[in-house]
């Protein structure tokens, strides 16, 4: 409780020049450590059941079985694996959540300077994500949350300056408020939203590396994407208005598809699109573009970038 009050106090100070109420920050990442320490030696089935009662019950929207289509075995397997693997991660994980206490208010201050209208009006959770995520927004039980996964932050961001990462995630909150997502849209929309968040993180952190901009994982994907940029953009062009969820995972998650193109390639291509559109528009204007304004710009820019990437004929 004292640490929660400290973070809230720091956020109040960080947002003193902003009319917005400071967000509520709930730190369940430490609860995971306390639970893991106290249950070592407990048989796995009992330990998983205890996790549901002692940790999962504090955020059932995230840890509950409904997120797994009622498949209790699937969530139990993820919990068991997280508990088994945590020993090797524990020291770095604790250091990461200690660092988070200072980092979030600091990066929120710099973000609010760039976007004075920013209102961090969603609950923020820091937790062990069971290997799901380093950060992102989630709609759970009809409510929007900003969630930071301390486990994946520890694995993916070791040694990185995390300013670009925090600014990327904070921008999603701002963007959702200024230009909400539209229903029934194709892949152009996540391309735009993730690409713009990546571009904003680069503008606010001009010296950020591609790794710090979250563009280099899975390992080896970015060089592969750069080597096949024309083919990747050509395929992207065919799915820009395709709303099929099956198109999403290869573009924005680490799923390999039948194209043989790099997984998670949508982030980098979206960044290229946003960067090109940003040549003639400032960040405030970009953040305020609604779907009717953004869609034709994205489609036109993908076409332009594809033409520029086309290999010279022999």
C-alpha positions as CSV (number, residue, x, y, z in Angstrom):
1,X,0.0,0.0,0.0
2,X,2.8,2.4,0.8
3,X,4.4,1.8,-2.6
4,X,1.0,2.4,-4.3
5,X,0.7,5.7,-2.5
6,X,4.2,6.7,-3.4
7,X,3.5,6.0,-7.1
8,X,0.3,8.0,-7.0
9,X,2.1,10.8,-5.2
10,X,4.7,10.9,-7.9
11,X,2.1,10.9,-10.6
12,X,0.3,13.8,-9.0
13,X,3.5,15.7,-9.0
14,X,4.3,14.7,-12.6
15,X,0.8,15.8,-13.8
16,X,0.7,19.0,-11.7
17,X,0.5,21.1,-14.9
18,X,-2.2,18.9,-16.4
19,X,-5.8,19.2,-15.4
20,X,-6.3,15.4,-15.6
21,X,-6.7,13.4,-12.5
22,X,-3.7,11.1,-11.9
23,X,-4.4,7.5,-13.0
24,X,-4.8,4.7,-10.5
25,X,-1.8,2.4,-10.5
26,X,-2.2,-1.2,-9.2
27,X,1.0,-3.1,-8.7
28,X,0.3,-6.9,-8.8
29,X,3.9,-7.6,-10.0
30,X,5.1,-7.6,-6.4
31,X,2.2,-9.9,-5.3
32,X,3.5,-12.4,-7.8
33,X,7.0,-12.4,-6.2
34,X,5.5,-12.7,-2.7
35,X,3.3,-15.6,-3.8
36,X,6.2,-17.3,-5.6
37,X,8.5,-17.0,-2.6
38,X,5.9,-18.3,-0.1
39,X,4.7,-21.3,-2.2
40,X,8.0,-22.9,-3.3
41,X,7.9,-26.6,-2.6
42,X,4.1,-26.7,-2.9
43,X,2.9,-29.4,-5.4
44,X,2.1,-27.8,-8.8
45,X,-1.7,-28.4,-8.8
46,X,-2.1,-26.9,-5.4
47,X,0.2,-24.1,-6.2
48,X,-1.8,-23.2,-9.4
49,X,-5.0,-23.3,-7.4
50,X,-3.5,-21.1,-4.8
51,X,-2.4,-18.6,-7.5
52,X,-6.0,-18.3,-8.6
53,X,-7.1,-17.5,-5.1
54,X,-4.2,-15.2,-3.9
55,X,-3.2,-13.4,-7.1
56,X,-5.6,-14.1,-9.9
57,X,-8.6,-13.0,-7.8
58,X,-7.2,-9.6,-7.5
59,X,-7.6,-9.0,-11.3
60,X,-10.0,-11.7,-12.6
61,X,-10.6,-9.7,-15.8
62,X,-7.0,-10.4,-16.8
63,X,-6.3,-13.8,-15.1
64,X,-9.8,-15.3,-15.4
65,X,-10.7,-18.2,-17.5
66,X,-13.1,-16.2,-19.6
67,X,-10.1,-14.8,-21.5
68,X,-9.3,-18.4,-22.5
69,X,-12.7,-19.2,-23.9
70,X,-13.5,-21.1,-20.7
71,X,-10.5,-23.4,-21.2
72,X,-9.3,-23.7,-17.6
73,X,-6.5,-26.2,-18.6
74,X,-5.0,-23.5,-20.9
75,X,-4.8,-20.8,-18.2
76,X,-3.5,-23.3,-15.6
77,X,-0.7,-24.4,-18.0
78,X,0.4,-20.8,-18.4
79,X,0.4,-20.2,-14.7
80,X,2.3,-23.4,-14.0
81,X,4.9,-22.5,-16.7
82,X,5.3,-19.0,-15.3
83,X,5.9,-20.3,-11.8
84,X,8.4,-22.9,-13.0
85,X,10.4,-20.4,-15.0
86,X,10.3,-17.5,-12.5
87,X,13.4,-18.5,-10.5
88,X,15.8,-17.6,-13.2
89,X,14.0,-14.3,-13.8
90,X,13.4,-13.2,-10.2
91,X,16.3,-10.9,-9.5
92,X,16.0,-9.0,-12.8
93,X,12.2,-8.9,-12.4
94,X,12.4,-7.3,-9.0
95,X,14.8,-4.7,-10.3
96,X,12.5,-4.0,-13.2
97,X,9.5,-3.3,-11.0
98,X,11.6,-1.1,-8.7
99,X,12.6,0.9,-11.8
100,X,9.0,1.1,-12.9
101,X,8.0,3.1,-9.8
102,X,10.3,5.9,-10.9
103,X,10.0,5.5,-14.7
104,X,6.2,5.8,-15.2
105,X,5.9,9.3,-13.5
106,X,9.0,10.5,-15.3
107,X,7.9,9.4,-18.8
108,X,4.4,10.5,-18.2
109,X,5.7,14.0,-17.5
110,X,7.6,14.2,-20.8
111,X,4.7,12.7,-22.7
112,X,2.3,15.3,-21.2
113,X,4.7,18.1,-22.3
114,X,4.4,16.9,-25.9
115,X,0.6,16.3,-25.6
116,X,-0.8,18.8,-23.2
117,X,-4.3,17.5,-23.7
118,X,-3.3,14.0,-22.5
119,X,-5.7,12.7,-19.9
120,X,-4.5,9.4,-18.3
121,X,-8.0,8.3,-17.3
122,X,-7.7,4.6,-17.5
123,X,-6.5,2.2,-14.7
124,X,-2.9,1.1,-15.0
125,X,-1.7,-2.3,-13.9
126,X,1.8,-3.6,-13.5
127,X,1.7,-7.4,-13.2
128,X,3.2,-10.7,-14.3
129,X,1.5,-11.3,-17.6
130,X,2.2,-15.0,-17.9
131,X,4.3,-14.2,-20.9
132,X,1.5,-12.4,-22.8
133,X,2.8,-8.8,-23.1
134,X,5.3,-6.2,-22.2
135,X,2.7,-3.4,-22.4
136,X,-0.5,-2.4,-24.1
137,X,-4.2,-1.6,-23.6
138,X,-6.8,-4.2,-23.0
139,X,-10.6,-4.1,-23.0
140,X,-11.7,-6.4,-20.1
141,X,-15.2,-6.8,-19.0
142,X,-16.2,-3.6,-20.9
143,X,-13.5,-1.4,-19.4
144,X,-10.2,-0.2,-20.9
145,X,-6.9,-0.8,-19.0
146,X,-3.3,0.0,-19.6
147,X,-1.3,-3.0,-18.6
148,X,2.5,-3.4,-18.2
149,X,3.8,-7.0,-18.1
150,X,6.8,-6.9,-15.8
151,X,7.9,-10.4,-16.9
152,X,8.0,-9.5,-20.6
153,X,9.5,-6.1,-19.9
154,X,12.3,-7.9,-18.1
155,X,12.9,-10.4,-20.9
156,X,12.6,-8.0,-23.8
157,X,13.9,-4.7,-22.5
158,X,17.0,-5.7,-20.6
159,X,19.5,-2.8,-20.9
160,X,17.2,-0.7,-23.0
161,X,16.3,2.9,-22.4
162,X,12.6,2.4,-22.0
163,X,11.4,6.0,-22.7
164,X,10.2,5.1,-26.2
165,X,8.4,2.0,-24.9
166,X,6.5,4.1,-22.2
167,X,5.7,6.8,-24.7
168,X,4.4,4.3,-27.2
169,X,2.0,2.8,-24.6
170,X,0.9,6.2,-23.3
171,X,0.2,7.4,-26.8
172,X,-2.3,4.6,-27.2
173,X,-4.4,6.0,-24.3
174,X,-4.2,9.5,-25.8
175,X,-5.0,8.3,-29.3
176,X,-8.0,6.2,-28.1
177,X,-9.4,9.4,-26.5
178,X,-8.7,11.7,-29.4
179,X,-9.6,9.4,-32.3
180,X,-11.4,6.2,-31.1
181,X,-11.2,3.0,-33.1
182,X,-13.9,2.3,-35.7
183,X,-15.8,-1.0,-36.0
184,X,-15.6,-3.2,-39.0
185,X,-12.3,-1.8,-40.3
186,X,-9.6,-3.7,-42.1
187,X,-5.9,-4.1,-41.3
188,X,-5.2,-0.5,-42.2
189,X,-6.5,0.5,-38.7
190,X,-4.1,-1.5,-36.5
191,X,-1.3,-0.6,-39.0
192,X,-2.1,3.1,-38.4
193,X,-2.5,2.9,-34.7
194,X,0.6,0.8,-34.0
195,X,2.6,2.6,-36.6
196,X,1.7,6.0,-35.3
197,X,2.5,5.0,-31.7
198,X,5.9,3.8,-32.9
199,X,6.5,7.0,-34.9
200,X,5.5,9.2,-31.9
201,X,7.9,7.2,-29.7
202,X,10.7,8.0,-32.2
203,X,9.9,11.7,-32.5
204,X,9.9,12.1,-28.7
205,X,13.1,10.0,-28.5
206,X,15.1,10.8,-31.6
207,X,18.1,8.8,-30.4
208,X,16.1,5.6,-29.7
209,X,17.4,2.5,-31.3
210,X,15.2,0.1,-33.3
211,X,15.3,-2.2,-30.3
212,X,14.1,0.5,-28.0
213,X,11.3,1.2,-30.5
214,X,10.2,-2.4,-30.1
215,X,10.9,-3.2,-33.7
216,X,13.5,-6.0,-33.5
217,X,11.6,-8.9,-32.1
218,X,11.2,-11.7,-32.7
219,X,14.9,-12.0,-33.3
220,X,15.9,-11.8,-36.9
221,X,12.5,-10.5,-38.1
222,X,13.5,-6.9,-38.9
223,X,16.5,-7.8,-41.2
224,X,14.2,-10.2,-42.9
225,X,11.5,-7.6,-43.3
226,X,13.9,-5.0,-44.7
227,X,15.2,-7.5,-47.2
228,X,11.6,-8.3,-48.3
229,X,10.1,-4.9,-47.9
230,X,8.5,-4.8,-51.4
231,X,6.8,-8.2,-51.0
232,X,5.7,-7.3,-47.5
233,X,4.1,-4.0,-48.6
234,X,2.6,-5.7,-51.7
235,X,0.9,-8.3,-49.4
236,X,-0.1,-5.6,-47.0
237,X,-1.8,-3.6,-49.7
238,X,-4.1,-6.6,-50.4
239,X,-5.4,-6.8,-46.8
240,X,-5.7,-3.2,-45.8
241,X,-9.5,-3.4,-46.0
242,X,-9.7,-7.0,-44.8
243,X,-11.2,-7.2,-41.3
244,X,-10.5,-10.9,-40.9
245,X,-8.9,-11.5,-37.5
246,X,-6.7,-14.2,-39.1
247,X,-4.8,-11.4,-40.9
248,X,-3.9,-9.7,-37.6
249,X,-1.6,-12.2,-35.9
250,X,1.1,-12.4,-38.6
251,X,1.2,-8.7,-38.9
252,X,1.1,-7.7,-35.2
253,X,2.0,-10.8,-33.3
254,X,4.7,-13.4,-33.6
255,X,2.8,-15.8,-35.7
256,X,4.3,-17.1,-39.0
257,X,1.9,-17.4,-41.9
258,X,1.9,-19.1,-45.3
259,X,3.5,-16.0,-47.0
260,X,6.9,-16.7,-45.4
261,X,7.2,-13.0,-44.6
262,X,8.6,-11.8,-41.3
263,X,6.2,-12.1,-38.3
264,X,5.1,-8.9,-36.5
265,X,6.0,-6.9,-39.6
266,X,3.0,-4.6,-39.3
267,X,4.8,-2.4,-36.7
268,X,7.7,-1.5,-38.9
269,X,5.6,-1.0,-42.0
270,X,3.1,1.1,-39.9
271,X,6.0,3.1,-38.6
272,X,7.1,3.8,-42.2
273,X,3.6,4.9,-43.1
274,X,3.2,7.2,-40.1
275,X,6.6,8.7,-40.7
276,X,5.8,9.5,-44.3
277,X,2.4,11.0,-43.4
278,X,4.1,12.9,-40.6
279,X,6.4,14.7,-43.0
280,X,3.6,17.3,-43.6
281,X,1.7,17.0,-40.3
282,X,2.6,17.6,-36.7
283,X,1.9,15.0,-33.9
284,X,-1.2,16.8,-32.6
285,X,-2.8,16.7,-36.1
286,X,-1.9,13.0,-36.6
287,X,-3.3,12.0,-33.2
288,X,-6.6,13.8,-34.1
289,X,-7.2,12.1,-37.5
290,X,-10.4,10.1,-37.4
291,X,-11.0,7.0,-39.4
292,X,-12.4,8.8,-42.5
293,X,-9.4,11.0,-42.6
294,X,-6.7,8.4,-41.8
295,X,-7.8,5.6,-44.0
296,X,-7.2,7.2,-47.4
297,X,-3.9,8.5,-46.2
298,X,-2.8,5.1,-45.1
299,X,-3.9,3.4,-48.2
300,X,-2.2,6.0,-50.5
301,X,1.0,5.9,-48.5
302,X,1.3,2.1,-48.5
303,X,0.9,2.3,-52.3
304,X,3.6,5.0,-52.5
305,X,6.0,3.1,-50.3
306,X,5.5,-0.1,-52.2
307,X,6.3,1.6,-55.5
308,X,9.4,3.1,-53.9
309,X,10.6,-0.3,-52.6
310,X,10.0,-2.1,-56.0
311,X,13.3,-3.7,-57.1
312,X,14.8,-2.3,-60.2
313,X,14.1,-4.4,-63.3
314,X,17.0,-6.2,-64.9
